[in-house]
C-alpha cells in the first residue's frame, strides 16, 4: 500500500510547494508587519492599522457564499471542462453586487462616523471588499481545478509588493498608517490583474443567459452560504473578544492584543493554505484511503503541533528587547499560542475533511456553538470582571471547544478512537500555559521541554505507526 505515490496526483506536492512558497513570503511579511511596522508607526498609529486589518478580515463574507459554492462544486474538475461563459457572467454579476455594497459602506462611513481616521478605514475597507472578493472568485476557481500554482503566484505578487513597499516606507520614515493602507489596496489590484489575465477565458467570456446565470449563482450561494456563516462564526470566536476589548479599553489595548494574535497567525497561514491545496485532491480519493490519510494527518498534527510552544521562549527574549512598548502583548501570547494547536488542527484536518465529506452543516453548527460561547464568556469577562486577560482566555477556551468538538465528530466518522490522544494534547497545553504564566522564563522552558519529551515517549507507538504508514511502498 502506498497512499502517497499511487493515489495522490503527481502535481500535489508541486502545488504544496508553490503554496508554501507563497505562504513563506506571507510569513516574512507578517513578521515585518508585526515586528517592524509597530516600531515605525508607534502605538496609536499601529493600533489604527490593526483596526483596518481587523475590518478587512471580514470583507470576504460579502460574496455570500458564491465563491465557496463554486469551490465545492468544481473541486476536482479540470479547467478546460468547466463552463467559462457561465462562470464569467457570474463574475460580472458579483462585481455589480460588490460595488453596490462598497458604496453603501462608504456612505455609512462618511455620515455616521465622526473620527476621521475611522472614516478613512471604513471607506478603504469598502474598496478592498470589491478587489478582494473578485480576486478570490478567480482564485477559488484556480484552486478547485487544481491550478493552485496560479493562485499561489498571485499571492506572491500581492505579498512581495507589500513587503517591498513597507521597506520603502520605512526608508522614507513614513509614520502615518494611511500610507500602509494604500499599499495594501495597491497590492490587491496587482493580484487581481494577474488572476484576471490568467483567467481571461472566464473574464472575457461571452455573456451567458442572465436568468440561468442567476439561477446558477443561487445554487452556488445556497451551497456556499453554510461555509460563509461557518467562517463568520469562526472569525467571531476571536473577533467578539477583540470588539469588546476595543469598546471597553480603546484602540491602544486593541492594538496590543492584536499584535499577539498576529504572532500566532505566523504558523496558521501555512496550515490554511495547505488545507486549500489538499481539498481538490482529497475529493478524488476513495473513502478507504481517506481513512488512512486521516490517521496519518491527525497523528502528525497531534504529536508535532506542540513544538510551537517551544518557539515561545526565544521569541519572548528577542521581542522583549525589540518591542519594549509591547511587553504586555508578549505576555498575552502565552494564552494565545494554544490557538496554533487547536485552530491549526481544525483548519488542516477538520475543515478539510468536513468539506470533502460534504459535512458543511456540522462545521456550521460547531462554529456557531463556539461563537456563542465566545460572545457570552467575553461579555462576562469584559463587563463583569473587567479583565483583558480573562477575555483572551475566553477566546482560547472557545477555540479549544470548537476544535475538540469537531475532532471527536470527525474521529467518529472515521471510526478512529482519539480520546486518549485528546487528553494528552490538552495536558501538554495546560502545562505550557501554567509554567509560562507563573514561572520564570528559564524554569518554564525546562519544565515544558521535559514534559514534551515525556509526551513524545508516551506517543512513541503512534510515531512508529505513522513512520510505517509513510514509508510503505
ChimeraX attribute file (.defattr): number of C-alpha atoms within 10 A of each C-alpha:
attribute: neighborCount
match mode: 1-to-1
recipient: residues
	/A:1	12
	/A:2	13
	/A:3	16
	/A:4	17
	/A:5	11
	/A:6	10
	/A:7	15
	/A:8	16
	/A:9	15
	/A:10	11
	/A:11	14
	/A:12	16
	/A:13	13
	/A:14	13
	/A:15	22
	/A:16	21
	/A:17	17
	/A:18	19
	/A:19	25
	/A:20	19
	/A:21	17
	/A:22	25
	/A:23	26
	/A:24	18
	/A:25	18
	/A:26	22
	/A:27	21
	/A:28	15
	/A:29	20
	/A:30	21
	/A:31	16
	/A:32	16
	/A:33	22
	/A:34	21
	/A:35	17
	/A:36	17
	/A:37	22
	/A:38	24
	/A:39	19
	/A:40	18
	/A:41	19
	/A:42	14
	/A:43	18
	/A:44	15
	/A:45	21
	/A:46	25
	/A:47	24
	/A:48	22
	/A:49	24
	/A:50	25
	/A:51	21
	/A:52	21
	/A:53	16
	/A:54	16
	/A:55	16
	/A:56	19
	/A:57	15
	/A:58	16
	/A:59	20
	/A:60	20
	/A:61	19
	/A:62	17
	/A:63	24
	/A:64	19
	/A:65	24
	/A:66	26
	/A:67	29
	/A:68	26
	/A:69	24
	/A:70	22
	/A:71	26
	/A:72	22
	/A:73	15
	/A:74	20
	/A:75	23
	/A:76	18
	/A:77	16
	/A:78	13
	/A:79	16
	/A:80	9
	/A:81	8
	/A:82	14
	/A:83	13
	/A:84	21
	/A:85	19
	/A:86	21
	/A:87	24
	/A:88	23
	/A:89	24
	/A:90	25
	/A:91	22
	/A:92	14
	/A:93	15
	/A:94	22
	/A:95	17
	/A:96	12
	/A:97	14
	/A:98	23
	/A:99	16
	/A:100	13
	/A:101	16
	/A:102	22
	/A:103	14
	/A:104	13
	/A:105	18
	/A:106	19
	/A:107	14
	/A:108	14
	/A:109	21
	/A:110	16
	/A:111	9
	/A:112	9
	/A:113	14
	/A:114	10
	/A:115	11
	/A:116	11
	/A:117	15
	/A:118	16
	/A:119	19
	/A:120	18
	/A:121	23
	/A:122	24
	/A:123	20
	/A:124	23
	/A:125	26
	/A:126	24
	/A:127	20
	/A:128	22
	/A:129	26
	/A:130	24
	/A:131	23
	/A:132	21
	/A:133	23
	/A:134	21
	/A:135	21
	/A:136	19
	/A:137	21
	/A:138	26
	/A:139	25
	/A:140	23
	/A:141	27
	/A:142	24
	/A:143	24
	/A:144	28
	/A:145	20
	/A:146	27
	/A:147	19
	/A:148	27
	/A:149	20
	/A:150	21
	/A:151	27
	/A:152	25
	/A:153	18
	/A:154	24
	/A:155	26
	/A:156	21
	/A:157	20
	/A:158	25
	/A:159	25
	/A:160	18
	/A:161	18
	/A:162	23
	/A:163	21
	/A:164	13
	/A:165	17
	/A:166	22
	/A:167	14
	/A:168	12
	/A:169	17
	/A:170	16
	/A:171	9
	/A:172	9
	/A:173	11
	/A:174	15
	/A:175	18
	/A:176	16
	/A:177	22
	/A:178	18
	/A:179	14
	/A:180	18
	/A:181	18
	/A:182	13
	/A:183	19
	/A:184	21
	/A:185	19
	/A:186	17
	/A:187	21
	/A:188	23
	/A:189	17
	/A:190	18
	/A:191	25
	/A:192	24
	/A:193	13
	/A:194	20
	/A:195	24
	/A:196	18
	/A:197	13
	/A:198	16
	/A:199	20
	/A:200	14
	/A:201	16
	/A:202	22
	/A:203	21
	/A:204	14
	/A:205	16
	/A:206	13
	/A:207	16
	/A:208	17
	/A:209	11
	/A:210	13
	/A:211	9
	/A:212	13
	/A:213	20
	/A:214	16
	/A:215	12
	/A:216	17
	/A:217	24
	/A:218	15
	/A:219	17
	/A:220	21
	/A:221	21
	/A:222	16
	/A:223	22
	/A:224	24
	/A:225	22
	/A:226	22
	/A:227	25
	/A:228	23
	/A:229	19
	/A:230	22
	/A:231	19
	/A:232	20
	/A:233	23
	/A:234	23
	/A:235	15
	/A:236	22
	/A:237	28
	/A:238	22
	/A:239	21
	/A:240	22
	/A:241	27
	/A:242	25
	/A:243	17
	/A:244	20
	/A:245	26
	/A:246	17
	/A:247	13
	/A:248	15
	/A:249	14
	/A:250	13
	/A:251	22
	/A:252	18
	/A:253	20
	/A:254	23
	/A:255	26
	/A:256	22
	/A:257	27
	/A:258	21
	/A:259	23
	/A:260	22
	/A:261	20
	/A:262	18
	/A:263	23
	/A:264	18
	/A:265	19
	/A:266	20
	/A:267	20
	/A:268	22
	/A:269	20
	/A:270	21
	/A:271	21
	/A:272	20
	/A:273	19
	/A:274	20
	/A:275	19
	/A:276	22
	/A:277	25
	/A:278	22
	/A:279	24
	/A:280	26
	/A:281	20
	/A:282	23
	/A:283	21
	/A:284	16
	/A:285	16
	/A:286	10
	/A:287	13
	/A:288	9
	/A:289	16
	/A:290	19
	/A:291	16
	/A:292	13
	/A:293	19
	/A:294	18
	/A:295	18
	/A:296	18
	/A:297	15
	/A:298	19
	/A:299	18
	/A:300	16
	/A:301	16
	/A:302	18
	/A:303	19
	/A:304	12
	/A:305	17
	/A:306	21
	/A:307	12
	/A:308	14
	/A:309	22
	/A:310	14
	/A:311	12
	/A:312	18
	/A:313	15
	/A:314	11
	/A:315	12
	/A:316	17
	/A:317	12
	/A:318	10
	/A:319	14
	/A:320	16
	/A:321	11
	/A:322	14
	/A:323	16
	/A:324	12
	/A:325	14
	/A:326	20
	/A:327	15
	/A:328	14
	/A:329	21
	/A:330	24
	/A:331	17
	/A:332	21
	/A:333	24
	/A:334	20
	/A:335	25
	/A:336	21
	/A:337	25
	/A:338	26
	/A:339	23
	/A:340	21
	/A:341	24
	/A:342	26
	/A:343	22
	/A:344	22
	/A:345	25
	/A:346	24
	/A:347	20
	/A:348	23
	/A:349	22
	/A:350	24
	/A:351	21
	/A:352	22
	/A:353	22
	/A:354	18
	/A:355	19
	/A:356	21
	/A:357	14
	/A:358	14
	/A:359	14
	/A:360	20
	/A:361	14
	/A:362	17
	/A:363	23
	/A:364	21
	/A:365	17
	/A:366	21
	/A:367	28
	/A:368	21
	/A:369	17
	/A:370	25
	/A:371	26
	/A:372	16
	/A:373	19
	/A:374	29
	/A:375	23
	/A:376	15
	/A:377	21
	/A:378	31
	/A:379	18
	/A:380	16
	/A:381	21
	/A:382	23
	/A:383	13
	/A:384	9
	/A:385	12
	/A:386	16
	/A:387	16
	/A:388	22
	/A:389	14
	/A:390	18
	/A:391	27
	/A:392	24
	/A:393	20
	/A:394	26
	/A:395	28
	/A:396	22
	/A:397	22
	/A:398	24
	/A:399	25
	/A:400	20
	/A:401	19
	/A:402	25
	/A:403	24
	/A:404	20
	/A:405	17
	/A:406	23
	/A:407	21
	/A:408	17
	/A:409	15
	/A:410	21
	/A:411	18
	/A:412	12
	/A:413	11
	/A:414	16
	/A:415	10
	/A:416	13
	/A:417	11
	/A:418	14
	/A:419	13
	/A:420	8
	/A:421	16
	/A:422	14
	/A:423	10
	/A:424	16
	/A:425	18
	/A:426	15
	/A:427	13
	/A:428	18
	/A:429	18
	/A:430	14
	/A:431	16
	/A:432	25
	/A:433	20
	/A:434	14
	/A:435	18
	/A:436	24
	/A:437	16
	/A:438	10
	/A:439	13
	/A:440	10
	/A:441	16
	/A:442	10
	/A:443	13
	/A:444	20
	/A:445	21
	/A:446	12
	/A:447	15
	/A:448	21
	/A:449	16
	/A:450	11
	/A:451	16
	/A:452	21
	/A:453	11
	/A:454	13
	/A:455	17
	/A:456	14
	/A:457	12
	/A:458	12
	/A:459	16
	/A:460	13
	/A:461	11
	/A:462	19
	/A:463	17
	/A:464	11
	/A:465	13
	/A:466	17
	/A:467	13
	/A:468	11
	/A:469	18
	/A:470	15
	/A:471	10
	/A:472	11
	/A:473	11
